[in-house]
């Protein structure tokens, strides 16, 4: 953006970005963090395995396509890429709401729509950052990102909580369709607001080299090592929340509307984490936050695994743990995003960030995809006993998370902020 742009205009463009994020975040959050889509897919007859799998699509596809989509945004233009993503995502969610009318193909239609929407998010993710950065002056980035995430998470949480309060114990399919359709209509606001923001300049086609940009990013060994650590952290932790919803619904027999409310509270915890992250970073450096995050996630997974299902207080404890897990993962995502930006060299920042994000997003999606496969293929015992405790297949998945998180502890040595003296690029 031109240096002649006045502060008032910049603030106006920042408000447009926040408004576009608020509109577009609702279906994305519903897909990955809410119980609404899980119950919708289950009612279509696809079972719990596929319902958990839908929440993994976004991260798996993002891991596979983020780098090509970043290069695509360089040629098409960031604003045009975001507008294309917004239109396509709105259409995909409308078709998802209409998928029950597809008769015997309703399950295939629903899963295809979830995959298509995940592709649109992958186009959006690398394209929005240059637009955001173009509206910010020096020193505004952290404050704006925190305010932006807090605002759109507030909107998403309010929408999901409203869905929970408007549903009852035996939620009919049409109510879930209505919620998904409403999210699709609201998401169109992203297209409207993003069109009010000036586009960033594009480099001439002759100066863009996909191979060179990717090679530069891959040769950044500290960035690759840190992304590898994040891969295993999220591989172990990211399945805890959707499997926890299944555990509450099927094993602990918590009503569907109450599970949806818990999912809304979990997103509220995420929102609170984003609101507080600025103050947290002032008190603790990333080198202390990331190990604390890892240990807390490991302890939460242990409690989820060992908590007896027969206790009357178990549903409340599980619900609280899911909210805490959501908060801790959010703190981790904010801090690690800053670490990846600090490791990305200025001349190759877009591709370096996309490369780092690709590695750990595969871990995010892989954790949930692995959980869905283990639930669906019958590899886990439905009920088993250990140390006198009666355990279920969901608790077996919690045990898998415990093992992965424990084995990943030595990889904390790859966290750049833990190393006080370094001989590589690191933007403090």
C-alpha positions as CSV (number, residue, x, y, z in Angstrom):
1,X,0.0,0.0,0.0
2,X,1.2,3.5,-0.8
3,X,3.0,5.4,1.9
4,X,0.6,8.3,1.0
5,X,-2.3,6.3,2.4
6,X,-3.6,8.2,5.5
7,X,-3.8,6.5,8.9
8,X,-7.6,6.9,8.8
9,X,-7.7,5.0,5.5
10,X,-5.5,2.2,6.9
11,X,-7.8,1.9,9.9
12,X,-10.8,1.7,7.5
13,X,-9.1,-1.1,5.5
14,X,-8.3,-2.9,8.7
15,X,-11.9,-2.8,9.7
16,X,-12.9,-4.3,6.3
17,X,-10.4,-7.1,6.8
18,X,-11.8,-7.9,10.3
19,X,-15.4,-7.8,9.0
20,X,-14.4,-10.1,6.1
21,X,-12.8,-12.5,8.6
22,X,-15.8,-12.5,10.9
23,X,-18.1,-13.4,8.0
24,X,-15.8,-16.1,6.5
25,X,-14.7,-17.7,9.7
26,X,-18.1,-19.1,10.7
27,X,-18.3,-22.0,8.2
28,X,-14.5,-22.8,8.6
29,X,-14.8,-23.0,12.4
30,X,-18.0,-25.0,12.1
31,X,-16.1,-27.5,9.9
32,X,-13.0,-28.0,12.0
33,X,-13.9,-27.1,15.6
34,X,-17.7,-27.5,16.1
35,X,-19.8,-30.6,16.8
36,X,-22.5,-29.4,14.2
37,X,-20.8,-31.0,11.2
38,X,-19.9,-34.1,13.1
39,X,-23.6,-34.7,14.0
40,X,-24.7,-33.7,10.5
41,X,-22.4,-36.3,8.9
42,X,-23.4,-38.9,11.4
43,X,-27.2,-38.3,10.7
44,X,-26.5,-38.8,7.0
45,X,-25.5,-42.4,8.0
46,X,-21.8,-42.2,7.4
47,X,-20.8,-43.0,11.0
48,X,-18.4,-41.6,13.5
49,X,-15.3,-42.4,11.5
50,X,-16.4,-40.2,8.6
51,X,-17.7,-37.5,11.0
52,X,-14.2,-37.1,12.6
53,X,-12.6,-37.4,9.2
54,X,-14.4,-34.3,7.9
55,X,-12.6,-32.1,10.5
56,X,-9.2,-33.4,9.1
57,X,-9.8,-32.5,5.5
58,X,-9.0,-28.8,5.9
59,X,-5.5,-29.5,7.4
60,X,-4.6,-32.4,5.1
61,X,-5.6,-30.5,2.0
62,X,-3.9,-27.4,3.3
63,X,-0.7,-29.4,3.9
64,X,-0.8,-30.7,0.4
65,X,-1.8,-27.5,-1.5
66,X,-0.6,-24.5,0.5
67,X,2.6,-24.1,-1.5
68,X,1.0,-24.3,-4.9
69,X,-1.8,-22.0,-3.7
70,X,0.7,-19.4,-2.5
71,X,2.3,-19.4,-5.9
72,X,-1.1,-19.2,-7.5
73,X,-1.9,-16.1,-5.5
74,X,1.3,-14.5,-6.7
75,X,0.1,-14.7,-10.3
76,X,-3.7,-14.1,-9.8
77,X,-3.3,-11.4,-7.2
78,X,-4.1,-11.7,-3.6
79,X,-7.4,-9.9,-3.6
80,X,-8.7,-11.9,-6.6
81,X,-7.6,-15.1,-5.0
82,X,-9.5,-14.3,-1.8
83,X,-12.6,-13.3,-3.7
84,X,-12.5,-16.5,-5.7
85,X,-12.0,-18.5,-2.5
86,X,-15.0,-16.7,-0.9
87,X,-17.4,-17.3,-3.7
88,X,-16.4,-21.0,-4.1
89,X,-16.6,-21.6,-0.3
90,X,-20.1,-20.1,-0.1
91,X,-21.3,-22.3,-2.9
92,X,-19.7,-25.4,-1.3
93,X,-21.4,-24.8,2.0
94,X,-24.8,-24.2,0.4
95,X,-24.4,-27.5,-1.4
96,X,-23.4,-29.2,1.9
97,X,-26.7,-28.0,3.5
98,X,-28.6,-29.4,0.5
99,X,-26.8,-32.7,0.4
100,X,-29.5,-34.7,2.2
101,X,-31.7,-34.1,-0.9
102,X,-29.2,-36.1,-3.0
103,X,-30.9,-39.4,-2.0
104,X,-28.6,-42.4,-2.0
105,X,-25.7,-40.1,-2.9
106,X,-26.2,-37.8,0.0
107,X,-23.1,-39.0,1.9
108,X,-20.8,-38.7,-1.1
109,X,-22.2,-35.3,-1.8
110,X,-21.6,-34.1,1.8
111,X,-18.1,-35.4,1.9
112,X,-17.3,-33.8,-1.5
113,X,-18.6,-30.4,-0.3
114,X,-16.4,-30.6,2.8
115,X,-13.4,-31.4,0.6
116,X,-14.2,-28.5,-1.8
117,X,-14.6,-26.1,1.0
118,X,-11.3,-27.1,2.5
119,X,-9.7,-26.4,-0.9
120,X,-11.2,-22.9,-1.0
121,X,-9.7,-22.3,2.5
122,X,-6.3,-23.4,1.2
123,X,-6.5,-20.8,-1.6
124,X,-7.5,-18.2,1.0
125,X,-4.8,-18.8,3.6
126,X,-1.7,-17.7,1.8
127,X,-3.4,-14.9,-0.1
128,X,-4.9,-13.0,2.9
129,X,-1.5,-12.3,4.7
130,X,-0.1,-9.9,2.1
131,X,-3.4,-8.0,2.2
132,X,-3.3,-7.8,6.0
133,X,0.3,-6.7,6.0
134,X,-0.3,-4.0,3.4
135,X,-2.7,-2.2,5.8
136,X,-0.4,-2.2,8.8
137,X,2.3,0.2,9.8
138,X,5.5,-0.8,11.6
139,X,4.8,-2.2,15.1
140,X,1.1,-2.9,14.5
141,X,1.2,-6.5,13.4
142,X,1.0,-8.4,16.7
143,X,-1.7,-6.1,18.1
144,X,-3.8,-6.3,14.9
145,X,-3.5,-10.1,14.6
146,X,-4.6,-10.5,18.2
147,X,-7.6,-8.1,17.8
148,X,-8.5,-9.7,14.5
149,X,-8.5,-13.3,15.8
150,X,-10.3,-12.3,18.9
151,X,-13.1,-10.6,16.9
152,X,-13.7,-13.4,14.4
153,X,-13.5,-16.0,17.1
154,X,-16.1,-14.1,19.1
155,X,-18.5,-14.2,16.1
156,X,-17.9,-17.9,15.4
157,X,-18.3,-18.8,19.1
158,X,-21.5,-16.8,19.3
159,X,-22.9,-18.5,16.2
160,X,-22.1,-22.0,17.4
161,X,-23.5,-21.4,20.9
162,X,-26.7,-20.1,19.3
163,X,-26.9,-23.3,17.3
164,X,-26.5,-25.3,20.5
165,X,-29.2,-23.4,22.3
166,X,-31.6,-23.7,19.4
167,X,-31.3,-27.4,19.2
168,X,-32.7,-30.0,21.6
169,X,-31.8,-33.5,22.8
170,X,-32.9,-35.2,19.5
171,X,-31.7,-32.6,17.0
172,X,-33.5,-33.2,13.7
173,X,-31.5,-33.1,10.4
174,X,-33.3,-30.0,9.1
175,X,-32.1,-27.9,12.0
176,X,-28.5,-28.8,11.2
177,X,-29.2,-28.0,7.6
178,X,-30.5,-24.6,8.5
179,X,-27.5,-23.8,10.6
180,X,-25.1,-24.8,7.8
181,X,-27.1,-22.8,5.3
182,X,-27.1,-19.7,7.5
183,X,-23.3,-20.0,7.8
184,X,-23.0,-20.1,4.0
185,X,-25.1,-16.9,3.6
186,X,-23.0,-15.1,6.2
187,X,-19.8,-16.3,4.6
188,X,-20.6,-14.3,1.4
189,X,-19.8,-11.2,3.4
190,X,-16.1,-12.0,3.0
191,X,-16.4,-11.5,-0.7
192,X,-18.1,-8.1,-0.2
193,X,-15.7,-6.7,2.4
194,X,-12.5,-7.9,0.8
195,X,-13.5,-6.2,-2.4
196,X,-13.2,-2.8,-0.6
197,X,-9.5,-3.3,0.1
198,X,-6.8,-2.3,-2.5
199,X,-4.9,-5.1,-3.9
200,X,-1.1,-5.5,-3.3
201,X,1.3,-5.2,-6.2
202,X,2.3,-8.3,-8.2
203,X,5.8,-9.1,-9.3
204,X,6.3,-9.5,-13.1
205,X,5.8,-13.1,-14.2
206,X,9.4,-13.3,-15.4
207,X,10.7,-12.6,-11.9
208,X,8.7,-15.4,-10.2
209,X,10.4,-18.8,-9.9
210,X,8.5,-21.5,-8.1
211,X,11.5,-23.8,-8.0
212,X,13.9,-21.1,-6.6
213,X,11.4,-19.9,-4.0
214,X,10.7,-23.5,-2.8
215,X,14.4,-24.4,-2.8
216,X,15.2,-21.4,-0.7
217,X,12.5,-22.3,1.9
218,X,13.6,-25.9,2.0
219,X,17.2,-25.0,2.6
220,X,16.2,-23.1,5.8
221,X,17.1,-25.9,8.2
222,X,16.0,-24.1,11.4
223,X,12.6,-23.5,9.9
224,X,12.3,-27.1,8.7
225,X,13.4,-28.4,12.1
226,X,10.9,-26.3,14.0
227,X,8.1,-27.2,11.6
228,X,9.0,-30.9,12.1
229,X,8.6,-30.4,15.9
230,X,5.2,-28.8,15.3
231,X,4.2,-31.8,13.0
232,X,4.6,-34.3,15.9
233,X,3.1,-31.9,18.5
234,X,-0.1,-31.5,16.5
235,X,-0.2,-35.1,15.3
236,X,-0.6,-36.1,18.9
237,X,-2.8,-33.2,20.1
238,X,-5.1,-32.2,17.3
239,X,-7.4,-35.3,17.5
240,X,-8.2,-34.8,21.2
241,X,-11.0,-32.4,20.6
242,X,-13.1,-34.2,17.9
243,X,-12.6,-37.6,19.6
244,X,-13.6,-36.0,22.9
245,X,-16.9,-34.9,21.3
246,X,-17.5,-38.5,20.1
247,X,-16.6,-39.8,23.6
248,X,-19.1,-37.4,25.3
249,X,-21.9,-38.3,22.9
250,X,-21.6,-42.0,22.4
251,X,-19.9,-43.3,25.6
252,X,-21.0,-40.8,28.3
253,X,-24.4,-40.3,26.6
254,X,-24.3,-36.5,26.8
255,X,-27.2,-35.0,24.7
256,X,-26.3,-33.6,21.3
257,X,-27.2,-30.0,22.1
258,X,-25.0,-30.0,25.3
259,X,-22.1,-31.3,23.3
260,X,-22.6,-28.5,20.7
261,X,-22.7,-26.0,23.6
262,X,-19.4,-27.5,24.9
263,X,-17.9,-27.0,21.4
264,X,-19.0,-23.4,21.5
265,X,-17.4,-23.0,24.9
266,X,-14.2,-24.5,23.6
267,X,-14.2,-21.9,20.8
268,X,-14.8,-19.3,23.5
269,X,-11.7,-20.6,25.2
270,X,-9.8,-20.2,21.9
271,X,-11.1,-16.6,21.7
272,X,-10.0,-15.8,25.2
273,X,-6.5,-17.2,24.4
274,X,-6.2,-14.9,21.4
275,X,-7.4,-12.0,23.5
276,X,-4.7,-12.7,26.2
277,X,-1.8,-13.8,24.0
278,X,-0.4,-10.3,23.9
279,X,-0.2,-10.1,27.7
280,X,1.1,-13.7,27.9
281,X,4.0,-13.0,25.6
282,X,4.9,-9.9,27.6
283,X,5.1,-12.1,30.7
284,X,6.7,-15.2,29.2
285,X,9.0,-15.5,26.1
286,X,8.1,-18.1,23.4
287,X,11.0,-20.3,24.7
288,X,9.0,-20.9,27.9
289,X,5.5,-20.9,26.5
290,X,6.0,-23.7,23.9
291,X,7.4,-26.3,26.4
292,X,4.6,-25.4,28.9
293,X,2.0,-25.9,26.1
294,X,3.5,-29.3,25.3
295,X,3.5,-30.5,28.9
296,X,-0.1,-29.3,29.5
297,X,-1.3,-31.1,26.3
298,X,0.4,-34.2,27.4
299,X,-1.2,-34.1,30.9
300,X,-4.7,-33.4,29.4
301,X,-4.3,-36.4,27.1
302,X,-3.3,-38.6,30.1
303,X,-6.4,-37.5,32.1
304,X,-8.7,-38.1,29.1
305,X,-7.3,-41.6,28.8
306,X,-7.5,-42.5,32.5
307,X,-10.7,-40.8,33.5
308,X,-13.3,-43.4,34.6
309,X,-16.4,-43.2,32.5
310,X,-18.6,-44.4,35.4
311,X,-18.1,-41.2,37.5
312,X,-20.9,-38.8,37.6
313,X,-18.5,-35.8,37.3
314,X,-16.7,-37.3,34.3
315,X,-18.7,-35.4,31.6
316,X,-18.0,-32.1,33.3
317,X,-14.3,-32.9,33.7
318,X,-14.0,-34.0,30.0
319,X,-15.9,-30.9,28.9
320,X,-13.5,-28.7,30.9
321,X,-10.5,-30.5,29.5
322,X,-11.7,-30.0,26.0
323,X,-12.1,-26.3,26.6
324,X,-8.6,-26.1,28.2
325,X,-7.1,-28.1,25.3
326,X,-8.7,-25.7,22.8
327,X,-7.2,-22.7,24.7
328,X,-3.7,-24.3,24.8
329,X,-3.7,-25.2,21.1
330,X,-4.7,-21.6,20.3
331,X,-1.9,-20.1,22.4
332,X,0.5,-22.5,20.7
333,X,-0.7,-21.5,17.2
334,X,-0.3,-17.8,17.9
335,X,3.2,-18.2,19.3
336,X,4.4,-20.7,16.7
337,X,3.1,-18.4,13.9
338,X,5.4,-15.7,15.2
339,X,8.3,-18.1,15.4
340,X,7.9,-19.2,11.8
341,X,7.7,-15.6,10.7
342,X,10.9,-14.9,12.7
343,X,12.7,-17.7,10.9
344,X,11.5,-16.8,7.4
345,X,13.9,-14.6,5.5
346,X,12.4,-11.3,4.2
347,X,13.2,-12.0,0.6
348,X,11.3,-15.3,0.6
349,X,8.8,-14.8,3.4
350,X,5.6,-15.8,1.6
351,X,7.0,-19.1,0.3
352,X,8.9,-19.8,3.6
353,X,5.8,-19.4,5.7
354,X,3.8,-21.5,3.3
355,X,6.5,-24.2,3.4
356,X,6.6,-24.2,7.2
357,X,2.9,-24.2,7.6
358,X,2.6,-27.1,5.1
359,X,4.7,-29.4,7.3
360,X,2.8,-28.9,10.6
361,X,-0.6,-28.7,9.0
362,X,0.0,-32.2,7.7
363,X,0.4,-33.2,11.3
364,X,-2.9,-31.4,12.2
365,X,-4.8,-33.3,9.6
366,X,-2.9,-36.5,10.0
367,X,-3.8,-36.7,13.7
368,X,-7.5,-36.4,13.0
369,X,-7.4,-38.6,9.9
370,X,-5.5,-41.3,11.8
371,X,-8.2,-41.2,14.6
372,X,-11.0,-41.5,12.0
373,X,-9.4,-44.5,10.4
374,X,-8.8,-46.3,13.7
375,X,-12.4,-45.7,14.7
376,X,-13.8,-46.9,11.3
377,X,-11.7,-49.9,10.5
378,X,-12.4,-51.8,13.8
379,X,-8.8,-52.0,14.8
380,X,-9.6,-50.8,18.3
381,X,-11.4,-52.8,21.0
382,X,-14.8,-51.2,21.8
383,X,-14.3,-52.1,25.5
384,X,-11.1,-53.3,27.3
385,X,-9.6,-53.2,30.8
386,X,-6.3,-52.0,32.1
387,X,-5.3,-51.7,35.8
388,X,-8.9,-52.4,36.8
389,X,-10.2,-49.5,34.6
390,X,-12.9,-50.2,32.0
391,X,-11.8,-48.3,28.9
392,X,-13.3,-47.7,25.4
393,X,-12.0,-47.2,21.9
394,X,-12.1,-43.4,22.3
395,X,-9.8,-43.8,25.3
396,X,-7.5,-45.9,23.2
397,X,-7.1,-43.0,20.8
398,X,-6.3,-40.7,23.8
399,X,-3.6,-43.2,24.7
400,X,-2.2,-42.9,21.2
401,X,-2.0,-39.1,21.7
402,X,-0.2,-39.6,25.0
403,X,2.4,-41.8,23.3
404,X,3.0,-39.4,20.5
405,X,3.3,-36.4,22.7
406,X,5.6,-38.1,25.1
407,X,7.9,-39.3,22.3
408,X,8.0,-35.8,20.8
409,X,9.4,-34.2,24.0
410,X,13.0,-34.4,22.9
411,X,12.1,-32.5,19.7
412,X,11.7,-29.4,21.9
413,X,15.4,-28.8,21.2
414,X,14.3,-27.8,17.7
415,X,12.4,-24.8,19.0
416,X,14.4,-21.7,17.9
417,X,13.5,-19.5,20.9
418,X,15.0,-22.1,23.3
419,X,18.5,-21.5,21.8
420,X,19.8,-18.2,23.1
421,X,22.9,-18.0,20.8
422,X,22.3,-18.9,17.2
423,X,24.1,-18.5,13.9
424,X,21.1,-18.4,11.6
425,X,18.5,-15.8,10.6
426,X,16.0,-15.1,13.4
427,X,14.0,-11.9,13.4
428,X,13.4,-11.1,17.1
